[in-house]
Amino acid sequence: MSFNYCEGVLSRLPSDVWHYVRDAPGTYLWLAALLAASRWLARLPAERASRVLVANSTNLTGLRRAPLTVLVTSAFFTPGTSWLFCLVTYSVFHAPAEHRLGTWRWLAVVALAHVGATLISQGCVAGGIRAGRRPESEREAPDYGVSYALAGVAAVLAYRIPVPWRILYLVVLVGFHVHGLARNRRDFTALGHVCAVAIGLGCFWIVP
């Protein structure tokens, strides 16, 4: 009985995986593009790869030069992240969110978290530079990746988790990002992650 059950589960596994991927097209198309960009970047000479990342960063210089362009292209590069980590995080957070919200609602949360957290964190950098608390060099500090979107989507998923597990989930999620900010208050990306979580929680109106 147990053997037949396991055999049945294994025989359905390829079909179940395909349906899981098929029902989250935005997640896996984005993941494919992200991994393709990472492979292309890895083949470039180090100096040229660095220039590409700087050109696609949402730092103050990039936002002044081409704000819409860098807000989009920065989401297709990720700093030194393994393929396995990307696959796991996209499958555990983005895919379930897209399944439950639908592609367009999921994409709205992604965009709000990515853009909102970027603008808030870079606004704090600009204010710090004007006040003399931050060096002028931070105008060109690299700022790219997918972590703000991930934090926002992870937060909005809380509304699909039943109580009391939702409370535990939120304690871990919020505690993790707040702890990161408390350890290094000058790290604008840590601030961005906290903002992204707040934006994700603020997207309760998107959840069906």
N, C-alpha and C positions, 0 to 999 in steps of 0.2 A: 504493500500500500504506500509506504513512505517512498520507496524507490520509484514507483509509477508517478507519484505526485511530483517528485523532483525532476523526473524525465519530462513530464508535461510542462513544468515551469521552464526548463531549459529549451524545450522545443518552441515555446512561445516567445522566448526572450528576444530574438532578432525582430520579430514583428512588433513587440511592445516598444523596443528601442526606436524603431522606425516611426511608430505613431507618436512617440514622445517628441522626437525631433521634428516631425512634420507639422505638429500642432504648435510649434514655436518657431516659425520661419524667421522672424526678425532676430531672435536670439542667435540662431546658428548661422545666419548669413553674416551678422556682425562679427561673430566669433571667427568665421572663415576669413573675413576681410582683415581682422586683427592679426591673425596668425600669418596670413600672407604678407602683410606689411612688416611683421617682425622678421620673417625669413628674408625678405628683400633687404631690410635694414642691416641684418647680420652679415650680408654679403658685401656691404659697402666698406671702404676703408674707414677706419675709426674717425678720422677728421671730418670726412664727408657725412658720415652718419650723425655726428654731433651737430653739424650745421643743419641737417634735415630736422632734427628734433627741436633745435632752437627756432627754426623757421615756422614750426607747427606748434609752438608753445603758446599757451594762453597767459603769458606774463603781460606786464603793462605795455611793453614795447609792441608785442604782437597784437594786443587788443587795440592799441592806437593805430597800428598800421593796417590791419585787415581783420576786424573783430569777428565778422560772420564766418570768414574762412577758417580762422584758427579755432573757433569754438566747435566747428565740425571736425576738422582734420585731427585735432588733438585727441579725439576719442578713438583714433585708429592706431595709436601707438601706446605701448605699455612698457614701463622701465624694468627690464631684466626679469620678467615674469615667465615662469615655465609654461609650456603647453598644457601640462597636466593640471596645473593650478587654474589656468583659464578655463579649461574644459569643466573642471569640478565646480568652480564658482558660477559659471554661466548656467550649468545644468541644475545646480542646487537653488539658485536665486532667480536668475533671469527667466529661465524656462518656466518654472511654476508660476511666476508672476504673469508672464505672457499667456499661459494657459488659462489663468483665472480672470485676468483683466481683459483679455483680447489684445491683439497686436497694437492697435492705435492707442488704447489707454496705457498700456505698458510703455509705449514709445513716449507718450506725454510725460510720464513719471521720469523716464530716463533723461529726457531733454530738460525738464524743470530742475532736476537734481544736478545734472552736469553744468548747465548754464548758470543756475542760481548760485550754487556753491562757488563756482569760479568767480563770478562777479563780486560776491560778498568778500571772499578771501582776498582777491586782488584789490578791492576797495580798501580793505584794512592795510594792505601793503602800501598803497598810495598814501593813505593817511599817516602811516608810520614814517614814510620818507619825508613828507611835508613837515612833520613834527620833529624830525631829526632823530627819531628812535630807530630807524632802519637805514642802512647804507643805500646809496644811489644804485649800487650794483644789483639790487634786488628787482629793479625794473626789468632785468633780462634774465632773472632766475628761471630755469626750465620748469614748466608747469604743463604736463600732459598726462594722459592716461585715462583709465576707465573706472577708477575707484570711487569717484563722486557718484557716478550713475549707479554703481553697485551698492553703495551705502543707502542711496535713496530707495532703490528697489527692495533691498533687504528690509527697510523700515516699513514700506507700504505692505509688504507681505504679512506683517503682524496682524492686520485686520482680517486675514483669512485663517488665523490660528485660533482655535477655541480657548476660552478661559478654562483653567488657570495657566495653561501652557503659554498663552500670549504674554502674561506678565513676566514669566521666567525668560522668555525670548527677548522681550524689550529690556529687561534688566541687563542681560548679557550684551545685547547689541549697543545700547546707549552707554553702558559702563565701559565697554571696550574703547569706543571712540572718545568719550570724555576723558578716560585715563590717558589716552595718547596725547590729547591736548594739554592736560595738566602736567605731563612730563616735559613738554616743550612748548611753551606758550608762544614762542617766536616762530614756530613752524606753521606757515600759512596753510599748508596742505592738511595739517591736523585740524585746524579751524574749519577748512573746507569740508572735511568729512563730517564734523559735528553739524554743520549747516545742512549738508546733504541729508543726514538722518532726519533733521527737523523738517526739511522740505518734504521728504517721503512721508513722514507722519502727517503732515499737513495736506496730503493728497487723499485723505479719507473720502472726499467727495467723488473721487474717480472710481473707487471700489464699488462694483455692482452690489 
